[in-house]
Amino acid sequence: MAKHILIRAKYMIPLDDNRGRAQRIQDGYVLTDGATICEAGPWTAEAEAGARKLGEDVRVIGQPPGAAAIPCLPGILLPGFIKAHGHDHESPIIGIAKDQPLTAWLDHAVNMFTGFMDERRNWLEHHFGRSPNLVTYLKARVDDLSYGITSCMVHHCNHNKYRVEELVEANRMAGTKMRIAIGGQDRHYYPKILDTVNQAISRLDQAWAAFGSEPRTWILPGPDQLFSNGPEMLTALKRWAREHGTLLHVHSSEEPGTTRWFRQTYGETPVEYAHRIGVLDGQTVLAHQVNCQPHDLDLLQSSGAKIVHNPLANTILGSGMPPLIEMLNRGIPVAISTDGSGSADNQNIISAARLASQFQKAFHQNASLLPAQQVLEMITVVPAQILGLNTGSLAPGKDADLVLLDIRPANLVPTRLDNCVENIIWAANGSEIRYVVANGQLAVDDYKLVSLDAQKIIGDVQELSELLIEYMKEAEEIKGTGVHH
């Protein structure tokens, strides 16, 4: 196996702070050394001479067998995308319980599916020859790599919080990077999966002991929702995070009915609640934060908390959209992500970035808001900073995570240096990811996954979803979450 990978492309977007994030390079290249980028910049005679000196130690991406020339591929070279919030168990529930609000969808899709997986585990494991959870987690890795996502934070909730080992194994097999936020809840949720504080802490301790030194995998607390965790639970999980130097990741103020009910019941918003009990700070990452009050923004700004915006799920579930422009104007860090496949129906992170921009332009009747450059940064360099990852840009010393987006399809013609960023956001449909390098290893080679058996994984998930539908015909309705209680 070659120690180095060299990839050269017609256009390159480094998103490097040292060069200036807006720089666009005509004929750029990246050279890796193991899992790290060692060179990145314009292609020159000196770069070519240096690459040739490496001889057989370098693999040139896109070079035909026996060819001597180093090809300049027709594409845009940019950092691997970073999904700052998602759920790796949801691909089998795409299309289930649609046209329902969040809490009803959680019960009718997520809790139904994860309950089915838990109840039928022994049979399913025998049928597929491996854990059914691993089947779903591998499909999530296929989805992510197909859309150019090389790093993610998985919010590992519901019955899945008991199946961390399989998630780690899926990440190991795919070669991606993953922060695993292990879920917990002790109130206002489906009763079968409620925890005690001791159970939640014990689960974290066990995962830390087993996987704390696992390469490319990090463990952290992920209480499911602010509304579904009492103060004793949240403060215990935040204390664990501080003791172990990790983030804490939680859903917040996502669904309007439940957010309104929480405020009426407890006399404060979820953000005010998190602030009052001391869990809101610069190491807290809130997913969604759609239904904001003015005081919430004050607290988010003063605390340093980070936000992950998920426009696909927020619109499909009718949850609303956050006051994104005001958040950004206040300096609140915001990344754009996809959420899970069940709510967003895909992991097309380019589509998520496009929708985030389109909505704000239309809502504020201001076409200048959230230009392509800004939302591209919100799926690369910004989530890298929020998650504390050494990636998100193409520069020496950064992790070797990169994608090449093919510019040959008709929807991307014409692409020039002056419009290549705009074409990624406004013209690409997400299926143009031709090559992916994750941690210095080729993960997608000319549209084909290298590290995973995509055909088998996709077939298994298709069958698993059909088994779920048969199970649902006889299963009792679940109704125990939030305002759906």
C-alpha positions as CSV (number, residue, x, y, z in Angstrom):
1,M,0.0,0.0,0.0
2,A,1.4,3.4,-1.0
3,K,2.4,5.7,1.8
4,H,1.3,8.8,-0.1
5,I,-1.8,9.8,-2.1
6,L,-1.6,12.5,-4.7
7,I,-4.7,14.1,-6.2
8,R,-4.7,17.0,-8.7
9,A,-7.8,18.8,-9.9
10,K,-8.8,21.6,-12.2
11,Y,-10.1,23.6,-9.3
12,M,-9.3,23.6,-5.6
13,I,-11.0,25.2,-2.6
14,P,-8.7,24.9,0.4
15,L,-10.8,26.8,3.0
16,D,-7.5,27.5,4.7
17,D,-7.4,30.4,7.2
18,N,-3.7,31.0,6.4
19,R,-4.5,31.5,2.7
20,G,-7.8,33.1,3.3
21,R,-11.0,31.0,3.2
22,A,-12.2,32.6,0.0
23,Q,-9.2,31.6,-2.1
24,R,-9.9,29.5,-5.2
25,I,-7.0,27.8,-7.0
26,Q,-6.8,26.9,-10.6
27,D,-5.1,23.5,-11.0
28,G,-4.5,22.6,-7.4
29,Y,-3.3,19.4,-5.7
30,V,-3.0,17.7,-2.3
31,L,-0.3,15.3,-1.3
32,T,-0.8,13.2,1.8
33,D,1.7,11.5,4.1
34,G,-0.2,8.7,5.9
35,A,-3.2,10.2,7.6
36,T,-2.0,13.8,7.2
37,I,-1.8,16.4,4.4
38,C,1.8,17.3,3.8
39,E,1.4,19.6,0.7
40,A,-1.6,21.5,-0.7
41,G,-1.7,24.3,-3.2
42,P,-1.2,25.3,-6.8
43,W,0.3,22.6,-9.1
44,T,3.8,23.6,-10.2
45,A,6.8,22.1,-11.8
46,E,8.4,21.8,-8.4
47,A,5.4,19.9,-7.0
48,E,5.5,17.5,-9.9
49,A,9.2,16.9,-9.5
50,G,8.7,16.2,-5.8
51,A,5.9,13.8,-6.4
52,R,7.9,11.9,-9.0
53,K,10.7,11.4,-6.5
54,L,8.3,9.4,-4.3
55,G,8.2,6.7,-7.0
56,E,6.0,3.7,-6.0
57,D,5.4,5.2,-2.5
58,V,2.7,7.5,-4.0
59,R,-0.6,6.6,-5.5
60,V,-1.9,9.1,-8.0
61,I,-5.7,9.3,-8.0
62,G,-7.3,8.9,-11.4
63,Q,-4.1,7.9,-13.2
64,P,-4.7,5.1,-15.7
65,P,-2.6,2.0,-15.4
66,G,0.7,2.4,-17.1
67,A,0.3,6.1,-17.7
68,A,3.2,8.4,-16.8
69,A,1.4,11.8,-16.8
70,I,-0.2,13.0,-13.5
71,P,-3.7,13.8,-14.6
72,C,-5.5,17.1,-13.7
73,L,-8.9,15.7,-13.0
74,P,-12.1,17.5,-14.1
75,G,-13.4,18.4,-10.7
76,I,-13.3,20.5,-7.6
77,L,-11.0,19.5,-4.8
78,L,-12.2,20.5,-1.3
79,P,-12.2,19.2,2.3
80,G,-14.3,16.3,3.3
81,F,-17.7,17.4,4.6
82,I,-18.4,17.3,8.4
83,K,-21.8,16.3,9.7
84,A,-22.1,17.8,13.2
85,H,-25.4,16.1,14.1
86,G,-27.0,12.9,12.9
87,H,-28.3,9.5,13.8
88,D,-26.8,6.4,12.3
89,H,-29.8,4.0,12.9
90,E,-32.4,5.8,10.7
91,S,-31.9,4.7,7.1
92,P,-34.4,1.8,7.4
93,I,-37.2,4.2,8.5
94,I,-37.0,6.5,5.5
95,G,-40.6,7.3,4.4
96,I,-42.2,6.0,7.6
97,A,-44.6,8.2,9.6
98,K,-44.2,11.2,7.3
99,D,-46.4,14.3,7.6
100,Q,-46.3,14.1,11.4
101,P,-44.7,16.4,13.9
102,L,-41.5,15.5,15.7
103,T,-42.8,13.8,18.8
104,A,-45.4,11.7,17.0
105,W,-42.8,10.8,14.4
106,L,-40.3,9.8,17.2
107,D,-42.9,7.4,18.6
108,H,-44.3,6.0,15.3
109,A,-41.0,5.7,13.5
110,V,-37.9,5.9,15.7
111,N,-39.2,4.3,18.9
112,M,-41.2,1.7,16.9
113,F,-38.1,0.8,14.8
114,T,-35.6,0.7,17.7
115,G,-38.1,-1.3,19.8
116,F,-38.5,-3.8,16.9
117,M,-34.7,-4.2,16.7
118,D,-34.5,-4.7,20.5
119,E,-37.5,-7.1,20.7
120,R,-36.5,-9.3,17.6
121,R,-32.7,-9.0,18.1
122,N,-31.9,-12.7,18.4
123,W,-33.9,-13.7,15.3
124,L,-32.6,-10.7,13.3
125,E,-29.0,-11.5,14.3
126,H,-29.4,-15.1,13.2
127,H,-31.1,-14.0,10.0
128,F,-28.4,-11.5,8.9
129,G,-25.5,-13.3,10.4
130,R,-24.5,-10.2,12.4
131,S,-26.0,-7.6,14.7
132,P,-29.0,-5.8,13.0
133,N,-27.7,-2.6,14.6
134,L,-24.4,-3.1,12.7
135,V,-26.4,-3.5,9.5
136,T,-28.0,0.0,10.0
137,Y,-24.8,1.7,11.1
138,L,-22.9,0.4,8.1
139,K,-25.6,1.8,5.8
140,A,-25.1,5.2,7.5
141,R,-21.4,4.9,6.7
142,V,-22.3,4.1,3.0
143,D,-24.6,7.1,2.9
144,D,-22.1,9.5,4.5
145,L,-19.2,8.5,2.2
146,S,-21.4,8.7,-0.9
147,Y,-22.2,12.3,-0.1
148,G,-18.5,13.2,0.8
149,I,-19.0,13.2,4.6
150,T,-15.7,12.0,6.2
151,S,-16.4,13.1,9.9
152,C,-19.5,13.2,12.0
153,M,-21.0,13.5,15.4
154,V,-23.6,10.8,16.0
155,H,-26.3,11.4,18.5
156,H,-26.8,7.8,19.7
157,C,-30.3,7.8,21.2
158,N,-33.2,5.6,22.1
159,H,-32.6,1.8,22.2
160,N,-29.4,2.5,20.2
161,K,-27.7,3.9,23.3
162,Y,-27.1,0.3,24.4
163,R,-25.4,-0.7,21.1
164,V,-22.2,1.4,21.1
165,E,-19.9,-1.4,20.2
166,E,-21.5,-1.9,16.7
167,L,-21.3,1.8,16.0
168,V,-17.6,1.9,16.8
169,E,-17.1,-1.2,14.5
170,A,-19.0,0.5,11.6
171,N,-16.8,3.6,12.0
172,R,-13.7,1.4,12.1
173,M,-14.7,-0.5,9.0
174,A,-15.5,2.7,7.0
175,G,-12.4,4.6,8.0
176,T,-14.3,7.7,9.0
177,K,-14.1,9.9,12.1
178,M,-16.9,9.9,14.7
179,R,-17.8,11.6,17.9
180,I,-20.4,9.4,19.6
181,A,-22.8,11.3,21.9
182,I,-24.4,8.5,24.0
183,G,-28.0,9.2,24.7
184,G,-30.0,9.2,27.9
185,Q,-33.4,10.4,29.2
186,D,-35.3,10.0,32.5
187,R,-38.7,11.8,31.9
188,H,-41.3,12.8,29.4
189,Y,-40.3,10.0,27.0
190,Y,-41.1,6.5,25.8
191,P,-41.1,4.7,29.2
192,K,-39.2,1.5,28.1
193,I,-36.0,3.4,27.6
194,L,-36.0,5.8,30.6
195,D,-32.8,5.8,32.6
196,T,-31.6,6.5,36.1
197,V,-28.6,8.8,36.6
198,N,-26.5,5.9,37.7
199,Q,-27.4,3.9,34.6
200,A,-26.6,6.7,32.2
201,I,-23.2,7.4,33.9
202,S,-22.4,3.7,34.0
203,R,-23.1,3.4,30.3
204,L,-20.7,6.3,29.6
205,D,-18.0,4.8,31.9
206,Q,-18.2,1.5,30.1
207,A,-18.0,3.0,26.7
208,W,-15.1,5.2,27.7
209,A,-13.2,2.2,29.2
210,A,-13.9,0.1,26.0
211,F,-13.4,2.7,23.3
212,G,-11.6,5.7,24.9
213,S,-8.4,4.9,23.0
214,E,-10.1,3.8,19.8
215,P,-8.6,5.7,16.8
216,R,-10.9,8.2,15.1
217,T,-13.7,7.6,17.7
218,W,-14.5,9.8,20.7
219,I,-17.1,9.2,23.4
220,L,-19.2,12.0,25.0
221,P,-22.5,12.4,26.8
222,G,-25.6,12.9,24.5
223,P,-28.7,13.4,26.6
224,D,-31.5,13.1,24.1
225,Q,-33.6,16.2,24.6
226,L,-33.5,19.0,27.2
227,F,-37.2,18.3,27.8
228,S,-36.6,14.6,28.4
229,N,-33.8,15.0,31.0
230,G,-34.3,16.2,34.6
231,P,-31.8,18.5,36.3
232,E,-30.1,15.7,38.2
233,M,-29.5,13.8,35.0
234,L,-28.2,16.8,33.0
235,T,-25.9,18.1,35.7
236,A,-24.4,14.6,36.2
237,L,-23.8,14.2,32.5
238,K,-22.3,17.7,32.2
239,R,-20.0,16.9,35.2
240,W,-18.9,13.7,33.4
241,A,-18.2,15.8,30.3
242,R,-16.1,18.3,32.2
243,E,-14.2,15.6,34.1
244,H,-13.3,13.8,30.8
245,G,-12.7,17.0,28.7
246,T,-15.5,16.3,26.2
247,L,-18.4,18.1,24.6
248,L,-22.0,17.6,25.7
249,H,-24.5,17.2,22.8
250,V,-28.3,17.5,23.2
251,H,-31.4,18.3,21.2
252,S,-33.0,21.7,22.2
253,S,-36.2,23.5,21.4
254,E,-36.8,21.5,18.2
255,E,-40.6,20.9,18.0
256,P,-42.9,23.9,18.6
257,G,-45.7,22.1,20.5
258,T,-43.3,20.4,23.0
259,T,-41.2,23.6,23.4
260,R,-44.4,25.5,24.2
261,W,-45.6,22.8,26.5
262,F,-42.3,22.8,28.4
263,R,-42.4,26.5,28.9
264,Q,-46.0,26.4,30.1
265,T,-45.2,23.4,32.5
266,Y,-41.9,24.7,33.9
267,G,-42.1,28.4,33.5
268,E,-38.9,28.6,31.4
269,T,-37.6,27.7,28.0
270,P,-35.3,24.7,27.5
271,V,-32.4,27.1,27.0
272,E,-33.2,29.0,30.2
273,Y,-33.5,25.6,32.0
274,A,-30.1,24.5,30.7
275,H,-28.6,27.8,31.8
276,R,-30.2,27.8,35.3
277,I,-28.8,24.3,36.1
278,G,-25.3,25.2,34.8
279,V,-25.0,22.9,31.7
280,L,-24.8,25.7,29.1
281,D,-21.3,26.7,28.1
282,G,-18.7,26.7,25.3
283,Q,-18.5,22.9,25.4
284,T,-22.2,22.4,24.9
285,V,-23.5,21.7,21.4
286,L,-27.3,22.1,20.8
287,A,-29.0,20.5,17.9
288,H,-31.8,22.4,16.2
289,Q,-32.7,25.3,18.6
290,V,-35.5,26.1,16.3
291,N,-38.1,27.7,18.6
292,C,-36.2,30.5,20.2
293,Q,-37.2,33.3,22.6
294,P,-35.2,36.6,22.6
295,H,-33.7,35.7,26.0
296,D,-32.6,32.4,24.6
297,L,-30.3,34.2,22.1
298,D,-28.8,36.3,24.9
299,L,-28.0,33.2,26.9
300,L,-26.6,31.3,23.9
301,Q,-24.4,34.3,23.0
302,S,-23.1,34.9,26.5
303,S,-22.5,31.2,27.3
304,G,-20.5,30.4,24.1
305,A,-22.8,27.4,23.3
306,K,-22.7,26.1,19.7
307,I,-25.7,25.3,17.4
308,V,-26.1,22.7,14.7
309,H,-28.8,23.7,12.2
310,N,-30.7,20.8,10.4
311,P,-32.9,22.5,7.8
312,L,-34.0,19.3,6.0
313,A,-35.5,17.7,9.1
314,N,-36.8,21.0,10.5
315,T,-38.9,21.7,7.4
316,I,-40.0,18.1,6.8
317,L,-41.2,17.7,10.4
318,G,-42.8,21.1,10.4
319,S,-40.7,22.2,13.4
320,G,-39.8,25.6,11.9
321,M,-36.5,27.2,11.3
322,P,-34.2,29.0,13.8
323,P,-33.4,32.7,13.8
324,L,-30.2,31.8,11.9
325,I,-29.2,35.3,10.7
326,E,-29.6,36.8,14.2
327,M,-27.6,33.9,15.7
328,L,-24.8,34.5,13.2
329,N,-24.9,38.3,13.7
330,R,-24.5,37.7,17.4
331,G,-21.4,35.6,16.8
332,I,-23.1,32.3,17.9
333,P,-21.2,29.5,16.1
334,V,-23.6,27.6,13.8
335,A,-22.9,24.5,11.7
336,I,-25.3,23.1,9.1
337,S,-26.0,19.4,9.2
338,T,-28.5,16.7,7.9
339,D,-29.9,15.1,11.1
340,G,-30.8,11.4,10.6
341,S,-32.0,9.8,7.3
342,G,-35.4,9.1,8.7
343,S,-36.3,12.7,9.3
344,A,-34.2,14.3,6.5
345,D,-34.7,11.3,4.1
346,N,-31.1,11.5,3.0
347,Q,-27.6,12.6,4.0
348,N,-27.1,15.0,1.2
349,I,-25.2,17.7,3.1
350,I,-24.9,19.9,0.0
351,S,-28.7,19.9,-0.2
352,A,-28.9,20.9,3.5
353,A,-26.5,23.8,2.9
354,R,-28.5,25.0,-0.1
355,L,-31.9,24.8,1.8
356,A,-30.4,26.7,4.8
357,S,-29.4,29.6,2.5
358,Q,-32.6,29.5,0.4
359,F,-34.9,29.7,3.3
360,Q,-33.2,32.7,4.9
361,K,-33.0,34.6,1.6
362,A,-36.7,34.1,1.0
363,F,-37.8,34.6,4.6
364,H,-35.9,37.9,4.9
365,Q,-36.4,38.9,1.3
366,N,-32.7,39.5,1.0
367,A,-30.7,37.6,-1.7
368,S,-27.4,38.6,-0.2
369,L,-27.8,36.5,3.0
370,L,-25.8,33.3,3.4
371,P,-23.9,33.2,0.2
372,A,-22.4,30.0,-1.2
373,Q,-19.0,30.6,0.4
374,Q,-20.5,31.0,3.9
375,V,-22.7,27.9,3.8
376,L,-19.8,25.8,2.3
377,E,-17.8,26.8,5.4
378,M,-20.7,25.8,7.6
379,I,-20.4,22.2,6.4
380,T,-16.5,22.1,6.6
381,V,-14.3,24.4,8.6
382,V,-17.0,25.6,11.0
383,P,-18.2,22.2,12.2
384,A,-14.5,21.1,12.4
385,Q,-14.0,24.0,14.9
386,I,-17.2,23.2,16.8
387,L,-16.3,19.5,17.2
388,G,-12.6,20.1,17.8
389,L,-11.4,18.1,14.8
390,N,-8.2,18.6,12.9
391,T,-9.9,18.8,9.5
392,G,-12.3,21.0,7.5
393,S,-9.6,22.6,5.3
394,L,-6.8,21.5,2.9
395,A,-3.5,22.6,4.5
396,P,-0.3,20.9,5.6
397,G,-0.7,19.3,9.0
398,K,-4.5,18.8,8.7
399,D,-6.0,15.3,8.6
400,A,-6.1,13.9,5.1
401,D,-9.9,14.2,4.5
402,L,-10.9,15.4,1.1
403,V,-13.3,15.0,-1.7
404,L,-13.3,15.5,-5.4
405,L,-16.6,16.7,-6.9
406,D,-17.0,15.8,-10.5
407,I,-17.8,18.7,-12.8
408,R,-18.6,16.7,-15.9
409,P,-22.3,16.1,-15.3
410,A,-24.6,18.5,-17.3
411,N,-25.9,20.3,-14.2
412,L,-22.4,21.5,-13.5
413,V,-21.6,22.8,-17.0
414,P,-20.2,25.4,-17.2
415,T,-18.0,25.4,-14.1
416,R,-15.2,28.0,-14.0
417,L,-12.8,29.3,-11.3
418,D,-15.1,32.3,-10.6
419,N,-18.3,30.1,-10.1
420,C,-16.9,26.8,-8.7
421,V,-18.0,27.5,-5.1
422,E,-21.4,28.7,-6.2
423,N,-21.9,25.6,-8.4
424,I,-21.3,23.3,-5.4
425,I,-24.1,24.9,-3.5
426,W,-26.5,25.9,-6.2
427,A,-26.0,23.5,-9.1
428,A,-24.7,20.2,-7.6
429,N,-27.2,17.6,-6.6
430,G,-24.9,15.8,-4.2
431,S,-24.3,12.7,-6.4
432,E,-21.2,14.1,-8.0
433,I,-18.7,12.9,-5.3
434,R,-16.3,10.9,-7.4
435,Y,-13.4,10.4,-5.0
436,V,-13.2,10.5,-1.2
437,V,-10.1,10.2,0.9
438,A,-10.7,9.7,4.7
439,N,-7.8,9.8,7.1
440,G,-5.3,9.3,4.2
441,Q,-7.1,6.2,2.9
442,L,-9.0,6.1,-0.4
443,A,-12.6,5.5,0.6
444,V,-14.5,6.2,-2.7
445,D,-12.7,5.4,-5.9
446,D,-14.4,6.7,-9.1
447,Y,-17.8,6.5,-7.4
448,K,-17.2,3.0,-5.9
449,L,-16.8,2.5,-2.2
450,V,-13.5,0.9,-1.3
451,S,-13.8,0.1,2.4
452,L,-17.4,-1.2,2.5
453,D,-19.4,-3.8,0.6
454,A,-22.1,-1.3,-0.4
455,Q,-24.2,-3.8,-2.4
456,K,-24.6,-6.2,0.5
457,I,-25.2,-3.4,3.1
458,I,-27.9,-1.8,0.9
459,G,-29.6,-5.2,0.3
460,D,-29.6,-6.0,4.0
461,V,-31.2,-2.6,4.9
462,Q,-33.8,-3.1,2.2
463,E,-34.8,-6.4,3.7
464,L,-34.7,-5.0,7.3
465,S,-37.1,-2.2,6.4
466,E,-39.5,-4.7,4.8
467,L,-39.4,-6.9,8.0
468,L,-40.1,-3.7,10.0
469,I,-43.2,-2.9,8.0
470,E,-44.6,-6.4,8.6
471,Y,-43.9,-6.0,12.3
472,M,-45.7,-2.7,12.4
473,K,-48.9,-4.2,11.1
474,E,-49.3,-6.1,14.4
475,A,-47.5,-3.8,16.9
476,E,-49.3,-1.6,19.3
477,E,-49.1,2.1,18.8
478,I,-46.4,3.9,20.8
479,K,-47.4,7.2,22.4
480,G,-45.1,8.4,25.1
481,T,-42.8,11.2,24.0
482,G,-43.1,14.9,24.9
483,V,-46.3,16.6,23.9
484,H,-47.3,13.4,22.2
485,H,-47.6,11.7,25.7
